[in-house]
Amino acid sequence: MEQRNRLQHQLEQRNAELASLHAERGASHEHLRLVEDRAHQQVDHARQEIKVLQQRIEREQREHDKRITQLIALQEELLTAVRTAEQQAAHHAGQVVAMEANLNHWRSQAGSSKRAAGKPAPTAKAKPRHRAKKAIK
């Protein structure tokens, strides 16, 4: 009987240990499930953030491309304006040279007429000035 009681006691201890192990395993499984759920939430959140950032990058790239196009058009417009201004400056320089030549010619005529019989120098009609064309924007 003593042996039977001892075996019964060992069986009860083993059953208690087994029940404790089952409870611990259940708690571990629950903890693992909670950790997995949290990891899935973090992955979903990261994916959403990536989607938002990709949309932002695409929008900013479109805006950047649009601004580059605008700046290129402005640069071309400015280059055209510079070419026009250079052409006008060259034209005006030519006019200045022509006017200086006329002025020198008139001065030489005026000087020679004073030396000649004291006749007054002929008056020259002033040529009408040409207005420079405005640059087209």
C-alpha positions in Angstrom: 0.0 0.0 0.0 2.8 2.3 0.8 4.2 1.8 -2.6 0.8 2.4 -4.1 0.5 5.7 -2.2 4.0 6.7 -3.3 3.2 6.0 -6.9 -0.1 7.8 -6.6 1.7 10.8 -5.1 4.3 10.7 -8.0 1.4 10.5 -10.5 -0.2 13.5 -9.0 3.0 15.4 -9.0 3.6 14.5 -12.7 0.0 15.5 -13.5 0.5 18.8 -11.8 3.8 19.4 -13.6 2.1 18.4 -16.9 -0.8 20.9 -16.2 1.7 23.6 -15.4 3.6 22.9 -18.6 0.3 23.0 -20.6 -0.5 26.4 -19.1 3.0 27.7 -19.8 2.7 26.5 -23.4 -0.7 28.2 -23.8 0.8 31.4 -22.4 3.8 31.1 -24.8 1.4 30.5 -27.7 -0.7 33.6 -26.8 2.5 35.7 -26.4 3.7 34.5 -29.8 0.4 35.3 -31.4 0.4 38.8 -29.9 4.0 39.4 -31.1 3.1 38.2 -34.6 0.0 40.4 -34.7 2.1 43.4 -33.7 4.7 42.6 -36.3 2.0 42.4 -39.0 0.6 45.8 -37.9 4.1 47.3 -38.1 4.6 45.8 -41.6 1.2 47.2 -42.7 2.1 50.6 -41.3 5.5 50.6 -43.0 3.9 49.6 -46.3 1.4 52.5 -46.0 4.2 54.9 -45.2 6.1 53.7 -48.2 3.1 54.2 -50.4 2.6 57.8 -49.1 6.3 58.6 -49.6 6.3 57.1 -53.1 3.3 59.3 -54.1 5.1 62.3 -52.6 8.2 61.6 -54.6 6.2 61.2 -57.8 4.4 64.4 -57.2 7.6 66.3 -56.4 9.3 64.8 -59.5 6.4 66.0 -61.7 6.6 69.5 -60.1 10.4 69.5 -60.6 10.1 68.5 -64.2 7.5 71.2 -64.8 9.7 73.8 -63.2 12.7 72.7 -65.3 10.5 73.0 -68.4 9.5 76.5 -67.3 13.1 77.5 -66.7 14.2 76.2 -70.0 11.5 78.2 -71.8 12.5 81.3 -69.8 16.2 80.7 -70.7 15.3 80.4 -74.4 13.2 83.6 -74.1 16.1 85.4 -72.4 18.6 84.2 -75.0 16.3 85.5 -77.8 16.0 88.9 -76.0 19.8 89.0 -75.7 20.3 88.2 -79.4 17.7 90.9 -80.2 19.5 93.4 -77.9 22.8 92.6 -79.5 21.4 93.1 -83.0 19.9 96.4 -82.0 23.2 97.5 -80.4 25.1 96.6 -83.6 22.5 98.5 -85.6 22.8 101.5 -83.3 26.6 101.3 -83.5 26.3 101.4 -87.2 24.1 104.4 -87.0 26.5 106.2 -84.7 29.4 105.5 -87.1 27.3 106.9 -90.0 26.3 109.9 -88.0 29.9 110.6 -87.0 30.9 110.4 -90.7 28.1 112.8 -91.7 29.1 115.1 -88.8 32.8 115.1 -89.9 31.7 115.7 -93.5 29.6 118.7 -92.4 32.4 120.0 -90.3 34.8 119.8 -93.1 32.3 121.6 -95.5 31.8 124.2 -92.9 35.5 124.7 -92.4 36.2 125.0 -96.1 33.3 127.4 -96.7 34.6 129.7 -94.0 37.9 129.7 -95.7 36.3 130.3 -99.1 34.8 133.7 -99.8 33.1 134.0 -96.4 30.0 132.3 -97.7 27.8 130.9 -95.0 27.8 127.1 -94.7 24.9 125.4 -96.2 22.4 124.1 -93.7 21.9 120.4 -93.8 18.5 119.0 -93.1 18.6 116.6 -90.1 17.7 113.1 -91.0 14.8 111.6 -89.2 15.8 109.3 -86.4 14.6 105.7 -86.7 13.1 104.2 -83.6 14.5 100.9 -82.5 12.0 98.1 -82.6 11.0 96.8 -79.2 11.9 93.2 -78.3 9.0 90.9 -78.6 8.4 88.9 -75.5 
